[in-house]
């Protein structure tokens, strides 16, 4: 999955490359990779995939701008790249969203070709477009809603909608139960027939902070966040530097071999267990011991069962 930090780095790289080309420089892939601190393959992909719509060519292993061409407003390049990235992000949400986004973006820019490619594993929710519009309206005005929710059975719920959230590609509505104020997460595709009431509610800042810092759908409202300390081995450390697990991630120590120790805050062990399992054997839970024990027990049971 692509992340915001990945887009920021790519955007900066592409903007600098185009600026250099526009100023008449002949660019070496090797030298650029050294300057940006990335691989030559990454820079070569920039030229071969992302910058193909610009009048550039390669000669004697160096990239140049074609004679007679000049990008007059170099400061606008970044805006164009941002629009390209936005279009590609929406494309992964569904055909209906992409179609509308493309129409809106075409009013801003004057070209059809998009040199940006993304692979975001997002669930297609095009069929919930009308539901999303109603939810967005209720969330902005803090209105209580009643809707139908279908799991094994179909029933009505009355809730205070907080945010539409995406975890691991799946869409949910985070909301408070209207009677108990219990925080719940509803699978978006199971929601239908929304009625917005005249009743309104207040949202505590701490609740917004909780949502912003959450890692997965398992986060809890009435649990004091606690620290989890992780050892990250050198082969994967760079990924945790590029894209922190959450906003609460801090690097506690860096080691000469490239490994490091980080600390994050969670409210439920399931916020971190799937991630640790994903990165095994290059990651270890140092604290709390209870989570490390859970992982050990699950691995032991797995090996007994299948090996």
Phi, psi and omega in degrees: 000143178271146183237168183303317182297325177297317180295319180300315181293315180297319181298314179299316181299312182295320180297317181293318179300313181294324178295317180296315179297319181296333180270007174091009180284149171259122192253132176264132179300318181298315181294322179294319179299322178294318181295319184271350181069038179227182181279159176294330178297321179297314180294320180297323176295325177303314181287317187282335185242316190267337186247016184291343181276357180261153183283070181237159180209165181249132179217127182052044177066018177232142181268139182222161172273138180298145179300140177090352179254143177205132177274108188294319184249081184298330181294339182276350180301316181299320179297319180297316180296321177299317179297320178299316180295318179301317181297317182292326178294316181291329180304327183280352181272337179148158185299317184297315179295317182297319180299315180292318180297319181297320178297317180294316182291329180294337177285340183267320182247166186246028181220151182266328186284131178246115183278001183264136175239133175228155174231089178256122184275071182254142178294138178283117180241029179302326182288352180251022185302313181294321177298318180298321179297318180292319178296317179301316180298314182293323179294318181294323183264000180057047178261140175291143179234156169241134180212167176268136179232129185242121171239250171286328177237169178247130182208162180267143176230147175244120190219165174253102185289134183252304183204149169268123188234157178233124176235124178053035175092350182257145184260136180224160169250119174274128185208161176257138172299133186295333182269315188257347186064019175289134179282127180228158177239121183251132178295122191300322184290347179269359183265137177208170173049070181272136172236121181269123182271175177276348181289137179242169181214161177259146178249122179289143179300323181299329180288319175297320178297319179299315179295317181296327183267356184291150181258321182214179183292351183278357184299151184241146183277317188259029177241131178293125180303140180233158184279141169237126180256127184238140170265127181245116182290157186303324182298337182242358184304323183299328181291326179283337174284319181292315185227095178303150180300318179208175179294341182274354184295132173229145177271118183273323179203148176242139183248159183299330181279002179096350178282169180204169175238132180235160178232133174228163178252135177225170177241352180208139184299333180289351174290333186245334184303311180299323181293317179298316180297323181299321186265001176302143007263022187264014184217148179214139175277118179271321178211145354283157183297329183299322180287321177298320178296321179300315180296316179301314182297319181293322178293319179297316179296322178297314182294323178294321185287319189247351180229000000 
